[in-house]
Amino acid sequence: MKQEIVMRGQTASGGTEVLEFSGIQIENKNMAYKLVEFVLYPSTNIFSQAYEMAGSITAGKTAIAPTDPNFDNEGLLATCFIKGNSGASDPIMSPELSIVNDTFLITQNLILMVQDGQSTAVNWQCRFQAVKMTDAEMAGNNFKQYMISDGS
């Protein structure tokens, strides 16, 4: 099992991606991953356009709109926001605001969703680190993820 995984891609504004983690607990007993980084980057020419974008990652069964994150939702693992007002002579970029729940142990697929104010595609990157769990932690974590992603 890899000690660190980087997933990255480009997704259309308003689109979703499934981040695949199926089979981790079968292939490597008592192993999981934790999310340690979630970042966004514009896909347009940042020296000539303004941009505003947000992203979210959830362990729930449906995507969470990154423009309206609810931190009471226990399935919300990460949210990120960045904006910039660009010009050829004076590009201005805000600091990226990224909040990641790095205590949630991932053994099932996640859903990523991005939104851009100009409806252009968004580049994203996530970094995950491997975590070893005891049998009791694995059972409790699998039940928790079942309740978030499959239960009602």
N, C-alpha and C positions, 0 to 999 in steps of 0.2 A: 504494500500500500504506500502510495506516495505520501511523504510527510507534508508536502505543500502542493496545492493545486491553484492555478490561475485560470480563471474563465474570463473570456473577453469577447466582445462582439460589437455589432452595430445593429440597432433596432429602430424601426420606423416609429415616429412619434405616435403615442397611443397604443403601441404594440407591446406584446409580451413575449417572453422567452421562458422555457422550462430549463432550469439548471438541474442536470441529471445527477442524482446520488443513489438511485435504486441499486440494490445489491451489495452495498458496502458492508452491511451487517452480516450477510451470508458469506461473502468472500473473506472477510477479515473479522473474526469474532470479536465483539466488544470494541469495535473501532467506529469513530464518528469524525466529523469535521466541525470546526467552528469558523464562522465568518470573521475575518480580521480586517478586511479592507473592502470598501465599495466606493468607486470613483466614476465620475462622468467627464466627458470631453466632447466639445462640439464637433460635428462632422462637416460644417460649412467653413468657408474661408474666414477665420476669426479676425483677420485684419480689415475686413470690409463689411462685416455684418454684426448686428447686435444679436445676442442670444440669451435665452433664459430656459433652463431645463431642470427637470427633477426626475428622480428614479426611486423605486421602492423594491424591496425583496420581501416575500412572505413565505411562510411555511403553511399558510392556509390553503383552502381549496380553490379560492378565486383571488385574482390579482387585487392589490390595494392601489387605488389611484394615488400616484405620487404627489399630485397637487393637493390632496386632502388627507394626509396621513393622520391616523388616530393612534396615539401611543397607548391607549387602553386595549388595543387589539393585540393579544399575546402572540399572534402569528406574525406580526410585523417585526422583521429582523433587522432591516436597514432602510434608511431613507437618505437621499442626497439631493442637494440643490446647488446650482451654480448659475451665475449670469454674468454677462459682459456687454459693455457698450464699446464697440470697436470703431476705430478709424485708422486710416493708413499711417497717420503721423502720431497718434496717441491711443494705443489700445489700452483699455481699462478692463480688468477682470476682477470680479469679486472673489474673496476667498471661498473655497468650496466648503459648504456645510454638510457634513456627513456624520450620521449617527448610526452606529453599528452595535447590535447586541452580540457581543463576543462570548457570552456565557451559554447561549443556546446551542446544544449539540445536535448536529444535523445528520440524520440517517435516511431521510426521504427527500424526494425532489422538492425544489423551491420554484417559485414563480417570480420573475423579474418583470417590472413594467417601467417604461420611460415615457416622458411627455416633454415636448419642446414647444415653446411659445410661438415659433414660426413654422411649426409642423414639419421640421426637417428631422432626419435621422439622428440618433444619439449614440455616440461611442460610450461603452461602459467596460469596466474591469472589476472583477471580484477576486479576492485572495482568501483561500481557506487553508487552515492548518489541521493536521491530524491530531486526534485526541484518543487516548486509551481509556476505556471505562471498565468498571467492575460489572459482574453479572447483574447485580441489583440496579446499578446506574443505567445499564442498557435496557433492562425491563421497564424501569420507570420512564426513561426517555422515550422509548418506543410507544408507550401508552400515552404520554403527553403529546407526542406528534400525531398519533392516531386521533386523539380528541380534537386537535387543532385542524388537521387536514381532512379527516374522514368523518369524524363524529358530528353530532348535532347538538 
